[in-house]
Amino acid sequence: DYIITEKDYYRQMFEQQRARVESYRKKLHEFELSSNELVIVNSIAADVDSIYAYAHRIFAISKPRLSSEAATLMETMDHKFGDAVSRKTTEIFDIVFSRIEELRIQSARSKEQMLHTIYTVFFLALLVSLAFVYLSVQRIVKPIKTVVKAADAIAKGDYTQRPLVTTHDEVASLARSFSKMAEAIEKSYQELEARKRFKENIYAAVPSGLLVFDEEAKVLSVNRSFCDLFNLQYQQTVGQSVDDVLQLIGISQKCKDAIVARMPFRNLECTCHAAAKGEMTLNLTLSGIRNAAEEEKEVLLVIEDITERRIAEEMIKKSEDLIRTTLYSIGDAVITTDKQGIVQRLNPVAEHLTGWKESDAQGKPIEYIFNIINEETYNKVENPVQKVLREGVVVGLANHTLLISKYGIEAPIADSGAPIKNETGEIIGVVLVFRDQTEEREKQKALEHSNARLKEAQRMAHIGNWELDLQKNELYWCDEIFRIFEIDPAEFGASYEAFLNLVHPEEREFVNNAYTNSVKNKTPYSIDHRLLMKNGRIKYVHEQCETYYDDQGHPIRSVGTVQ
């Protein structure tokens, strides 16, 4: 009992029994014993001393219930002293019968002495018999009590209990079977507890608010997210009616009716006006919870706060509307794609040039919508969108690029493509901007034709025009002035100083003063002066000039003619 319970009460009982046995031993020595009787008594006394020694070793062990040493000592005592008691009991009875026979022969002795001897032998026999009965009963009852105590402990929830039985009989076999059963129960209990904790952790960690109520519309439980969402305490909700809790969080009547009806639904959006949080937008899902009998007596309400999501969606919509308005207002054609080169948007100008409506082009590869070739060779040209996605930089189209529309119409274009990046710098798409150069090229051709006629007129009239950038000191001459001055354009420094070097040395100061006074006085000038040619010839020219100024009156450029 001490090994199983580790209580000092049983240790004290053992010491009391030890004191009683010692008193019996002293009384036995007061009687006259034969040599055989004395041997038996001393042998029993030696066994008792051994039992005391074993007991003190067990008492010295810390936590004997878990100690294999204590179990070994108990088993040793059982084998050693169980057989000794049986053997010595037989010897005692033999001595008793011998003493009776001896007393019968010595009947001449006094009655008092005879009775005294009989009582002594009877007392000794009784003592040994009682010890034998006690040990025999203990060998059976004690293990059974151990099993019963372990069963009681397990019934009370202590699944770690194991009956410690060291005998080698049916009770020990029963104890071993019971221990295996207890281990299986403990393992199953631990698994159930682990599953329970796992579910409780999930229930507590779910970011959405969870509320469970029964068929009587009483709230059974809520999770932490529910309390945090509405600034409520656990005790304010559990045990209350669902209607009262829904009223407390300010949910709309329409949603409240749907919840109380207990009919499952998903993604029901509604608003609530919680006192502590103000107006919120919620997404609700209601579903039944099946029990072991497949009955849905409990209902789970999942509440997700989508207020910020709705605000973000509204902001995104406004941003997209702004982007769309801007995109549609741009005078150039614009196409946007995702990072796979799939068309997302076309503005009206792009629709006109490609021949594709935005709704028809969306979701198609850019090469299918933006079909470009080389204007001179009619070979396919690499699509700029793919180059942007590959290199991650802004790219432009090569010259002489034609766009072939959906209807086969050719249009010369100029364009550029740029990557669209998110806040982390990752490319998420491409914006392609291009314009029709048909009218621009026609104007360019007209300008080139006009310049050719001007040059021809200047050549025939021997008159040329020039322009001086006073901020950069860069001088522009037309081709006719180079012919008049009889110099190669590649040899001319294209500056005011270079021009003065071509003027006749005797008139350089005159020409310079005429120009500087004109700039200073903000008046045009018209003069005639000489040029000194490389071969020494003198050439006379007429020159006119006018200077332009900025808002602060600073000269910025001068223009003039030479004839």
MOLINDA-V991001 format. One record per residue. RES is the residue in one small letter. SS is DSSP state (@ for helix, = for strand, . for the rest). PHI is phi as a letter, one per 30 degrees, with the letter a starting at -180 (none if undefined). PSI is psi in whole degrees, -180 to 180 (* if undefined). Layout:
RES & SS & PHI & PSI
RES & SS & PHI & PSI
This chain:
d & . & none & -39
y & @ & d & -40
i & @ & d & -42
i & @ & d & -44
t & @ & c & -25
e & . & i & 31
k & . & c & 139
d & @ & d & -16
y & @ & e & -44
y & @ & d & -30
r & @ & d & -40
q & @ & d & -40
m & @ & d & -40
f & @ & d & -44
e & @ & d & -37
q & @ & d & -44
q & @ & d & -35
r & @ & d & -44
a & @ & d & -37
r & @ & d & -42
v & @ & d & -38
e & @ & d & -38
s & @ & d & -37
y & @ & d & -41
r & @ & d & -41
k & @ & d & -40
k & @ & d & -38
l & @ & d & -38
h & @ & d & -12
e & . & d & -18
f & . & d & 159
e & . & d & 116
l & . & c & 147
s & . & d & 172
s & @ & d & -41
n & @ & d & -43
e & @ & d & -39
l & @ & d & -36
v & @ & d & -44
i & @ & d & -47
v & @ & d & -45
n & @ & d & -35
s & @ & d & -43
i & @ & d & -40
a & @ & d & -38
a & @ & d & -40
d & @ & d & -41
v & @ & d & -42
d & @ & d & -37
s & @ & d & -41
i & @ & d & -43
y & @ & e & -42
a & @ & d & -44
y & @ & d & -42
a & @ & d & -45
h & @ & d & -31
r & @ & d & -39
i & @ & d & -42
f & @ & d & -25
a & . & d & -9
i & . & d & 130
s & . & d & 132
k & . & h & 62
p & @ & d & -25
r & @ & d & -32
l & @ & c & 2
s & . & c & 127
s & @ & d & -27
e & @ & d & -42
a & @ & d & -42
a & @ & d & -39
t & @ & d & -43
l & @ & d & -41
m & @ & d & -42
e & @ & d & -38
t & @ & d & -45
m & @ & d & -41
d & @ & d & -46
h & @ & d & -40
k & @ & d & -49
f & @ & c & -22
g & @ & d & -48
d & @ & d & -36
a & @ & d & -41
v & @ & d & -44
s & @ & d & -42
r & @ & d & -45
k & @ & d & -26
t & @ & d & -41
t & @ & d & -42
e & @ & d & -39
i & @ & d & -43
f & @ & d & -37
d & @ & d & -42
i & @ & d & -40
v & @ & d & -47
f & @ & d & -35
s & @ & d & -43
r & @ & d & -38
i & @ & d & -43
e & @ & d & -38
e & @ & d & -40
l & @ & d & -34
r & @ & d & -41
i & @ & d & -38
q & . & c & 42
s & . & d & -12
a & . & d & -19
r & . & d & 163
s & . & d & 150
k & @ & d & -36
e & @ & d & -40
q & @ & d & -42
m & @ & d & -45
l & @ & d & -38
h & @ & d & -43
t & @ & d & -44
i & @ & e & -46
y & @ & d & -39
t & @ & d & -48
v & @ & d & -42
f & @ & d & -42
f & @ & d & -42
l & @ & d & -44
a & @ & d & -42
l & @ & d & -42
l & @ & d & -47
v & @ & d & -40
s & @ & d & -43
l & @ & d & -40
a & @ & d & -43
f & @ & d & -46
v & @ & d & -41
y & @ & d & -49
l & @ & d & -39
s & @ & d & -45
v & @ & d & -40
q & @ & d & -38
r & @ & d & -26
i & @ & c & -49
v & @ & d & -42
k & @ & e & -48
p & @ & d & -38
i & @ & d & -42
k & @ & d & -38
t & @ & d & -45
v & @ & d & -43
v & @ & d & -43
k & @ & d & -41
a & @ & d & -40
a & @ & d & -42
d & @ & d & -42
a & @ & d & -41
i & @ & d & -40
a & @ & d & -28
k & . & d & 0
g & . & j & -1
d & . & c & 91
y & . & d & 5
t & . & c & -6
q & . & d & 138
r & . & b & 127
p & . & d & 127
l & . & c & 100
v & . & b & 124
t & . & c & 7
t & . & d & 178
h & . & b & 47
d & . & b & -166
e & @ & d & -34
v & @ & d & -41
a & @ & d & -40
s & @ & d & -42
l & @ & d & -41
a & @ & d & -40
r & @ & d & -42
s & @ & d & -41
f & @ & d & -40
s & @ & d & -42
k & @ & d & -42
m & @ & d & -41
a & @ & d & -39
e & @ & d & -42
a & @ & d & -41
i & @ & d & -43
e & @ & d & -42
k & @ & d & -45
s & @ & d & -41
y & @ & d & -44
q & @ & d & -39
e & @ & d & -43
l & @ & d & -41
e & @ & d & -40
a & @ & d & -44
r & @ & d & -40
k & @ & d & -47
r & @ & d & -39
f & @ & d & -47
k & @ & d & -40
e & @ & d & -39
n & @ & d & -42
i & @ & d & -46
y & @ & e & -41
a & @ & d & -31
a & @ & d & -14
v & . & d & 128
p & . & d & -22
s & . & d & 152
g & = & d & 134
l & = & b & 135
l & = & b & 128
v & = & c & 131
f & = & b & 158
d & = & c & -172
e & . & d & -14
e & . & c & 12
a & . & i & 33
k & = & c & 136
v & = & d & 124
l & = & c & -38
s & = & a & 156
v & = & b & 154
n & . & c & 176
r & @ & d & -38
s & @ & d & -35
f & @ & d & -47
c & @ & d & -42
d & @ & d & -37
l & @ & d & -38
f & @ & c & 12
n & . & h & 49
l & . & c & 159
q & . & c & 154
y & @ & e & -43
q & @ & d & -15
q & @ & d & -13
t & . & c & -50
v & . & d & 132
g & . & j & -13
q & . & d & 164
s & = & d & 150
v & @ & e & -41
d & @ & d & -41
d & @ & d & -41
v & @ & d & -42
l & @ & d & -35
q & @ & d & -36
l & @ & d & -38
i & . & d & 0
g & . & i & 33
i & = & d & 151
s & . & d & 154
q & @ & d & -36
k & @ & d & -46
c & @ & d & -37
k & @ & d & -43
d & @ & d & -40
a & @ & d & -37
i & @ & d & -48
v & @ & d & -28
a & . & d & -16
r & . & i & 17
m & . & d & 124
p & . & e & 142
f & = & a & 164
r & = & b & 145
n & = & h & 49
l & = & d & 117
e & = & c & 133
c & = & a & 170
t & = & c & 155
c & = & b & 157
h & = & b & 73
a & = & d & 137
a & . & e & -37
a & . & d & -16
k & . & c & -14
g & = & i & -159
e & = & d & 133
m & = & b & 154
t & = & c & 126
l & = & c & 151
n & = & c & 120
l & = & c & 143
t & = & b & 131
l & = & b & 130
s & = & b & 152
g & = & d & 154
i & = & c & 117
r & . & d & 136
n & . & c & -172
a & . & d & -27
a & . & c & 13
e & . & i & 30
e & . & c & 142
e & . & c & 76
k & . & d & -17
e & = & c & 153
v & = & b & 139
l & = & c & 126
l & = & c & 122
v & = & c & 125
i & = & c & 120
e & = & c & 126
d & = & d & 111
i & . & c & 22
t & @ & e & -51
e & @ & d & -35
r & @ & d & -43
r & @ & d & -40
i & @ & d & -44
a & @ & d & -41
e & @ & d & -38
e & @ & d & -40
m & @ & d & -40
i & @ & d & -41
k & @ & d & -44
k & @ & d & -40
s & @ & d & -43
e & @ & d & -38
d & @ & d & -40
l & @ & d & -43
i & @ & d & -44
r & @ & d & -43
t & @ & d & -44
t & @ & d & -45
l & @ & d & -42
y & @ & d & -14
s & @ & c & -13
i & . & d & 138
g & . & d & -24
d & . & d & 163
a & = & d & 137
v & = & b & 132
i & = & b & 134
t & = & c & 146
t & = & b & 168
d & = & d & -172
k & . & d & -5
q & . & c & 2
g & . & i & 23
i & = & c & 132
v & = & d & 135
q & = & c & -45
r & = & b & 149
l & = & b & 135
n & . & d & 170
p & @ & e & -36
v & @ & d & -43
a & @ & d & -37
e & @ & d & -43
h & @ & d & -43
l & @ & d & -38
t & @ & d & -20
g & . & i & 5
w & . & c & 135
k & . & d & 148
e & @ & e & -43
s & @ & d & -32
d & @ & d & -31
a & @ & d & -26
q & . & d & 133
g & . & j & -4
k & . & c & 154
p & = & d & 147
i & @ & d & -35
e & @ & d & -28
y & @ & d & -29
i & @ & c & -43
f & . & c & 85
n & = & c & 111
i & = & b & 148
i & = & b & 168
n & = & d & 132
e & . & d & -30
e & . & c & -41
t & . & c & -17
y & . & i & 21
n & . & d & 155
k & = & d & 142
v & . & c & 142
e & . & e & 132
n & . & d & 131
p & @ & d & -25
v & @ & d & -45
q & @ & d & -37
k & @ & d & -40
v & @ & d & -45
l & @ & d & -34
r & @ & d & -43
e & @ & c & -18
g & . & i & 24
v & . & b & 167
v & . & d & 132
v & = & b & 158
g & = & b & 161
l & . & d & 149
a & . & d & 162
n & . & d & 161
h & . & i & 49
t & = & c & 133
l & = & c & 138
l & = & c & 127
i & = & c & 117
s & . & d & 174
k & . & e & -30
y & . & c & 12
g & . & i & 8
i & . & d & 131
e & = & c & 138
a & = & b & 126
p & = & d & 136
i & = & b & 159
a & = & b & 140
d & = & a & 175
s & = & b & 149
g & = & b & 140
a & = & b & 146
p & = & d & 147
i & = & c & 121
k & = & c & 150
n & . & d & -172
e & . & d & -18
t & . & c & 1
g & . & i & 2
e & . & d & 136
i & = & d & 123
i & = & c & 0
g & = & l & -174
v & = & b & 142
v & = & c & 129
l & = & c & 122
v & = & c & 127
f & = & b & 164
r & = & b & 155
d & = & d & 123
q & . & c & 9
t & @ & e & -53
e & @ & d & -37
e & @ & d & -41
r & @ & d & -37
e & @ & d & -41
k & @ & d & -38
q & @ & d & -42
k & @ & d & -41
a & @ & d & -40
l & @ & d & -43
e & @ & d & -39
h & @ & d & -41
s & @ & d & -42
n & @ & d & -37
a & @ & d & -41
r & @ & d & -38
l & @ & d & -45
k & @ & d & -39
e & @ & d & -39
a & @ & d & -40
q & @ & d & -39
r & @ & d & -42
m & @ & d & -34
a & @ & c & -5
h & . & h & 46
i & . & b & 134
g & = & b & 160
n & = & c & 152
w & = & b & 163
e & = & b & 135
l & = & c & 119
d & = & d & 107
l & . & d & -22
q & . & d & -35
k & . & c & -7
n & . & h & 44
e & = & c & 131
l & = & c & 131
y & = & c & 133
w & = & b & 143
c & . & d & 171
d & @ & d & -34
e & @ & d & -34
i & @ & d & -40
f & @ & d & -37
r & @ & d & -39
i & @ & d & -42
f & @ & d & -8
e & . & h & 49
i & . & b & 158
d & . & d & 132
p & @ & e & -33
a & @ & d & -20
e & @ & c & -5
f & . & c & 134
g & . & d & -12
a & . & h & 51
s & . & b & 166
y & @ & d & -39
e & @ & d & -39
a & @ & d & -36
f & @ & d & -46
l & @ & d & -31
n & . & d & -20
l & . & d & -15
v & = & d & 148
h & . & e & 133
p & @ & e & -32
e & @ & d & -16
e & @ & c & 7
r & @ & d & -44
e & @ & d & -39
f & @ & d & -47
v & @ & d & -42
n & @ & d & -42
n & @ & d & -38
a & @ & d & -42
y & @ & d & -48
t & @ & d & -38
n & @ & d & -37
s & @ & d & -43
v & @ & d & -42
k & @ & d & -42
n & @ & c & -4
k & . & h & 45
t & . & b & 146
p & . & d & 161
y & = & b & 156
s & = & b & 116
i & = & b & 162
d & = & c & 140
h & = & a & 173
r & = & c & 154
l & = & c & 143
l & = & c & 111
m & . & d & 166
k & . & d & -31
n & . & d & 7
g & . & j & -4
r & . & d & 155
i & = & c & 133
k & = & b & 135
y & = & c & 135
v & = & b & 155
h & = & c & 132
e & = & b & 137
q & = & b & 149
c & = & a & 147
e & = & b & 139
t & = & c & 145
y & = & c & 148
y & = & b & 158
d & . & d & -173
d & . & d & -24
q & . & c & 3
g & . & i & 11
h & . & d & 135
p & = & d & 137
i & = & c & -34
r & = & a & 154
s & = & b & 139
v & = & b & 148
g & = & a & 180
t & = & b & 155
v & = & b & 132
q & . & b & *
